[in-house]
Amino acid sequence: MELVYKDDDILVCLKPARVLSTDEPGGVPDLAREALGDPRADVRTVHRLDRVVAGLMVLARNAAAASELSRQIRDGEFDKEYMAVIHGCPEQSEGTLRDLLGRDKARRMTFVAPEPAKGVQEAILDYRVVGKKEDMSRVRIRLHTGRTHQIRVQFSSRGMPLVGERKYSTLNDPCEIALWSFRISFTHPSSGEKMEFIHEPPAGYPWSEV
């Protein structure tokens, strides 16, 4: 696993697809320890990406850093942007998607709920189309809420599933899901410095198409 940045308090890495964000054998912290060459290193998950999603993640290297980064996430001071390739194209080149999302725990699936109910939460994201080709679009996405599978469900429910989507689409694309953690921004937990990291998605299909 590639480490983009490291110091005594944090690590910024590129999470591979199909790797769990949590601390278990083969999870992101485990791979980070391997990249550091120290199997006993203190590495802590403070935010998560879906297992199938790849891209930028920040990890804490001590309890104080984990606590401060977790606070920033709770207070909306941690900024995340994603890049995705979707089937189709939104009618507007940029806009906001708002939905009520519920969770079917038995099926491990998120769904758009018709009205407020127990367990249903509002989901909000902003998007901007940054590339189009034939029946696919590349969109840049900023989350205002962090619901499970939020991006995937909000686009799929509008007939624009992500390329490579398996759970919320019946299409059989020849690739992993095209959802990439593109940009993260936060305040360094010790120095107070504003930190920003941007990393483009990998080359190859479908990113090279749009």
C-alpha positions in Angstrom: 0.0 0.0 0.0 1.4 3.4 -1.0 2.0 6.0 1.8 1.5 9.5 0.5 2.6 11.3 3.7 3.7 10.4 7.1 4.9 12.0 10.4 4.7 11.2 14.1 0.9 11.8 14.3 -0.7 10.8 10.9 -0.3 8.7 7.8 -2.0 9.5 4.5 -2.3 6.4 2.3 -3.9 5.2 -0.9 -6.4 2.5 0.1 -6.6 -0.3 -2.4 -10.0 -1.5 -3.5 -11.5 -4.5 -1.7 -9.6 -3.8 1.5 -11.5 -3.1 4.7 -10.8 0.2 6.4 -10.9 -1.3 9.9 -8.1 -2.8 11.9 -8.0 -6.5 11.2 -5.7 -8.9 9.3 -5.4 -7.4 5.8 -7.2 -4.2 6.7 -5.8 -0.7 6.0 -4.0 -0.3 9.4 -2.4 -3.7 8.9 -1.2 -2.7 5.4 0.1 0.6 6.8 2.1 -1.2 9.5 3.6 -3.4 6.7 4.5 -0.3 4.6 6.1 1.3 7.7 8.1 -1.9 8.4 6.8 -2.1 11.9 4.1 -4.8 12.6 3.5 -3.3 16.1 3.1 0.3 15.1 0.2 2.3 16.5 -2.1 2.9 13.5 -5.7 3.9 14.0 -8.7 4.3 11.6 -10.5 7.6 12.0 -12.8 7.5 8.9 -13.8 4.7 6.5 -14.2 4.0 2.8 -16.5 1.3 1.6 -14.6 -1.9 1.0 -14.8 -1.6 -2.8 -13.7 2.0 -2.8 -10.1 3.1 -3.3 -8.2 6.3 -2.8 -7.0 8.7 -0.1 -7.4 8.0 3.6 -5.8 9.5 6.7 -4.8 7.4 9.7 -3.8 8.4 13.2 -0.6 7.2 14.8 -1.5 7.9 18.4 -4.6 8.3 20.6 -4.5 12.1 20.7 -4.3 12.4 17.0 -7.2 9.9 16.6 -9.3 11.9 19.0 -8.7 15.2 17.3 -9.3 13.9 13.8 -12.5 12.2 15.0 -13.7 15.5 16.5 -13.0 17.3 13.2 -15.1 14.7 11.4 -18.0 15.0 13.9 -17.9 18.8 13.7 -17.8 18.9 9.9 -14.3 20.3 9.7 -12.9 17.3 7.7 -13.5 17.8 4.0 -13.8 14.9 1.6 -14.2 14.9 -2.2 -14.6 11.9 -4.5 -14.3 11.2 -8.2 -16.7 8.8 -9.9 -17.6 7.6 -13.4 -21.3 7.1 -13.8 -23.5 5.7 -16.6 -25.5 8.5 -18.2 -25.3 12.1 -17.4 -27.2 14.4 -14.9 -29.5 16.9 -16.6 -27.6 19.8 -14.8 -23.8 20.0 -15.1 -23.7 20.7 -11.3 -26.1 20.5 -8.5 -27.1 19.0 -5.1 -28.6 15.6 -4.5 -30.9 15.3 -1.4 -32.5 12.0 -0.3 -33.8 10.3 2.8 -31.8 7.0 3.1 -32.7 4.0 5.1 -30.6 0.8 5.8 -31.7 -2.8 5.3 -29.3 -4.4 7.8 -30.3 -8.0 6.8 -29.4 -7.4 3.1 -26.6 -4.9 3.9 -28.1 -2.5 1.5 -29.1 1.2 1.6 -32.3 2.4 0.0 -34.1 5.7 -0.7 -37.0 6.1 1.7 -40.2 7.9 0.6 -40.6 9.7 3.9 -39.1 10.2 7.4 -39.1 7.2 9.6 -37.1 5.5 12.3 -33.5 4.9 11.2 -34.0 7.1 8.1 -31.4 9.9 7.7 -31.0 12.8 5.3 -28.2 12.4 2.7 -26.8 15.4 0.9 -24.0 15.7 -1.7 -22.9 18.3 -4.3 -21.7 17.1 -7.7 -20.1 18.7 -10.8 -19.7 17.0 -14.1 -16.0 17.3 -15.2 -16.0 15.0 -18.3 -18.5 13.3 -20.7 -18.1 10.7 -23.4 -21.0 8.9 -25.1 -23.0 7.2 -22.3 -20.6 7.9 -19.4 -19.8 10.9 -17.2 -17.0 11.7 -14.8 -18.3 13.6 -11.7 -16.6 15.3 -8.8 -18.5 14.8 -5.6 -18.4 16.6 -2.2 -20.2 14.9 0.7 -22.1 16.9 3.3 -23.2 13.7 5.1 -21.5 10.4 5.4 -24.3 7.8 5.0 -23.4 4.2 4.2 -23.2 3.7 0.4 -24.5 7.2 0.0 -22.9 8.2 -3.4 -23.6 4.8 -4.9 -27.3 4.9 -3.9 -28.0 8.5 -4.7 -26.8 8.2 -8.3 -28.2 4.7 -8.9 -31.6 5.7 -7.7 -31.7 8.3 -10.4 -30.8 5.8 -13.2 -27.1 6.7 -13.2 -25.3 3.9 -11.4 -21.6 4.1 -11.0 -19.5 2.2 -13.6 -18.4 -1.1 -12.0 -21.3 -1.1 -9.4 -22.4 -4.6 -8.4 -24.7 -4.0 -5.5 -27.0 -1.3 -6.8 -26.9 -2.0 -10.6 -27.6 -5.0 -12.9 -25.1 -3.8 -15.4 -22.0 -6.0 -15.9 -19.1 -3.6 -16.2 -15.6 -5.1 -16.7 -14.0 -3.2 -13.9 -13.9 -2.4 -10.2 -16.3 0.3 -9.1 -15.3 3.7 -10.4 -15.4 5.6 -7.1 -12.2 7.2 -5.9 -11.4 9.2 -2.7 -9.9 12.1 -4.6 -9.3 14.9 -2.0 -9.1 15.2 1.8 -8.6 18.3 3.8 -8.2 18.7 7.6 -6.2 20.4 10.3 -3.1 18.7 11.5 -3.9 17.3 15.0 -0.7 18.6 16.6 0.6 21.6 14.6 -2.8 23.1 13.6 -1.5 23.4 10.0 -4.1 23.1 7.3 -3.5 19.9 5.4 -4.8 19.1 1.9 -4.1 16.0 -0.3 -5.2 15.4 -3.8 -4.6 12.3 -5.9 -6.0 11.6 -9.3 -7.7 8.2 -10.0 -5.6 5.5 -11.7 -5.2 5.3 -15.4 -7.2 2.7 -17.3 -10.8 1.9 -17.9 -13.2 3.6 -17.2 -11.2 6.7 -16.0 -9.3 7.0 -19.3 -12.6 7.1 -21.2 -13.9 10.4 -19.7 
